[in-house]
Amino acid sequence: MIRQTKMTVTENISIARDIFRLRLSGDTSGIERPGQFVNLQLEGLFLRRPISVCDWDSDTLTLIYKTVGKGTNQMSGLRPGAVLDLLSGLGNGYDTGLSGDHPLLLGGGVGVPPLYALAKQLIHEGKQVQAVLGFRTGADVFGAKELSALGVETTVTTEDGSLGQKGFVTDALPKEYSFFFACGPMPMLKAVWRACPTSGQLSLEERMGCGFGACMGCSIQTLSGPKRICREGPVFRKEDLPWNG
């Protein structure tokens, strides 16, 4: 359910290199599933900024974002007490009913945050959850301790080997799992699509205009025709993606 709401900043702190955790208080009733996102209105900028939901409860929303441009750099300067206009409850999110008993979570960089709420939901459903998180270097790592604290068997990989296992998430796949959930940059997602023998769901990223399906700017091609990442996505079944290359 898409809602437009005002939320108040309660925390905005750095947790890793160029990575910030933003906590907001207000109405979160539009958020129904892990993997959904919100669209933030920032002063002086025409387009809203889409940010995936890391966690939420009845009146608190947690977002984790990376400073990569004008909008996110402006976000990093937000202070407690600031009020933001949000479109909440966007996207379709992950379907935990597909997971089986031993799901695997695969996250790369800023694809890690939505896996936290997903892990909480899967554990609540009695699933035994594993996770593999990938980063470029040790200074970029975040989220692993939080997942481990939930009871998730968590492996960290870094491209340079400075922390955890050297390599990519596909180099650290466990031998057995029932289903995978993935979120991260497109090269990682395509590698996961090729490497994982089970079914799975992948959360895709694309530049968005409106964030709720009106502008068609984030459309991608699937095996059942063009789909909007902001509306029919961002989560898609592995079997729906035409990635044969």
Protein Blocks (a to p, Z undefined) as FASTA:
>chain_A
ZZddddddfbdcdfbehiacdddeddfklpmbghiacddddehiabdcddddfbdcfkbc
cdddddfbfklmmmmmpcehiacdddehiajbjafklnojmdcdddehjlmmmmmmmmmm
mmmnopacddddddfblklgghjlmmmmnopacddddfklpgcjeddfklmccfbdfbdc
ddddfklmmmmmmmpmbdcddddddddfklnopnommgccdfebpadfklmmmbdcfklp
ccfZZ
